[in-house]
């Protein structure tokens, strides 16, 4: 659900959980953010079978 910044309070666990899941899948998270414009979260997974 979308809400304006500051309208909802979170627990702060979201990105920590995502980071843990991505680490288990050997993936990485890229975050781009611009004040007043929002953020873009991109997940990069290794190709299947890659070492």
CNS distance restraints for C-alpha pairs under 8 A (distance, minus, plus):
assign (resid   3 and name CA) (resid   7 and name CA) 6.14 0.50 0.50
assign (resid   3 and name CA) (resid   8 and name CA) 6.89 0.50 0.50
assign (resid   4 and name CA) (resid   8 and name CA) 7.83 0.50 0.50
assign (resid  12 and name CA) (resid  16 and name CA) 7.68 0.50 0.50
assign (resid  13 and name CA) (resid  17 and name CA) 6.08 0.50 0.50
assign (resid  14 and name CA) (resid  18 and name CA) 6.28 0.50 0.50
assign (resid  15 and name CA) (resid  19 and name CA) 5.92 0.50 0.50
assign (resid  16 and name CA) (resid  20 and name CA) 6.29 0.50 0.50
assign (resid  17 and name CA) (resid  21 and name CA) 6.28 0.50 0.50
assign (resid  18 and name CA) (resid  22 and name CA) 6.06 0.50 0.50
assign (resid  19 and name CA) (resid  23 and name CA) 6.09 0.50 0.50
assign (resid  19 and name CA) (resid  28 and name CA) 7.96 0.50 0.50
assign (resid  19 and name CA) (resid  29 and name CA) 7.45 0.50 0.50
assign (resid  20 and name CA) (resid  24 and name CA) 6.40 0.50 0.50
assign (resid  21 and name CA) (resid  25 and name CA) 6.52 0.50 0.50
assign (resid  22 and name CA) (resid  26 and name CA) 5.95 0.50 0.50
assign (resid  22 and name CA) (resid  27 and name CA) 4.86 0.50 0.50
assign (resid  22 and name CA) (resid  28 and name CA) 6.21 0.50 0.50
assign (resid  22 and name CA) (resid  29 and name CA) 7.56 0.50 0.50
assign (resid  23 and name CA) (resid  27 and name CA) 5.96 0.50 0.50
assign (resid  23 and name CA) (resid  28 and name CA) 7.29 0.50 0.50
assign (resid  25 and name CA) (resid  45 and name CA) 7.47 0.50 0.50
assign (resid  26 and name CA) (resid  45 and name CA) 6.93 0.50 0.50
assign (resid  26 and name CA) (resid  46 and name CA) 6.92 0.50 0.50
assign (resid  27 and name CA) (resid  43 and name CA) 6.93 0.50 0.50
assign (resid  27 and name CA) (resid  44 and name CA) 5.48 0.50 0.50
assign (resid  27 and name CA) (resid  45 and name CA) 4.48 0.50 0.50
assign (resid  27 and name CA) (resid  46 and name CA) 6.27 0.50 0.50
assign (resid  28 and name CA) (resid  43 and name CA) 5.82 0.50 0.50
assign (resid  28 and name CA) (resid  44 and name CA) 5.24 0.50 0.50
assign (resid  28 and name CA) (resid  45 and name CA) 6.75 0.50 0.50
assign (resid  29 and name CA) (resid  41 and name CA) 6.96 0.50 0.50
assign (resid  29 and name CA) (resid  42 and name CA) 5.81 0.50 0.50
assign (resid  29 and name CA) (resid  43 and name CA) 4.70 0.50 0.50
assign (resid  29 and name CA) (resid  44 and name CA) 6.38 0.50 0.50
assign (resid  30 and name CA) (resid  41 and name CA) 5.86 0.50 0.50
assign (resid  30 and name CA) (resid  42 and name CA) 5.07 0.50 0.50
assign (resid  30 and name CA) (resid  43 and name CA) 6.32 0.50 0.50
assign (resid  30 and name CA) (resid  44 and name CA) 7.75 0.50 0.50
assign (resid  31 and name CA) (resid  39 and name CA) 6.95 0.50 0.50
assign (resid  31 and name CA) (resid  40 and name CA) 5.79 0.50 0.50
assign (resid  31 and name CA) (resid  41 and name CA) 4.73 0.50 0.50
assign (resid  31 and name CA) (resid  42 and name CA) 6.42 0.50 0.50
assign (resid  32 and name CA) (resid  39 and name CA) 5.56 0.50 0.50
assign (resid  32 and name CA) (resid  40 and name CA) 5.16 0.50 0.50
assign (resid  32 and name CA) (resid  41 and name CA) 6.62 0.50 0.50
assign (resid  33 and name CA) (resid  37 and name CA) 7.59 0.50 0.50
assign (resid  33 and name CA) (resid  38 and name CA) 5.86 0.50 0.50
assign (resid  33 and name CA) (resid  39 and name CA) 4.16 0.50 0.50
assign (resid  33 and name CA) (resid  40 and name CA) 6.35 0.50 0.50
assign (resid  34 and name CA) (resid  38 and name CA) 5.67 0.50 0.50
assign (resid  34 and name CA) (resid  39 and name CA) 6.37 0.50 0.50
assign (resid  46 and name CA) (resid  50 and name CA) 6.37 0.50 0.50
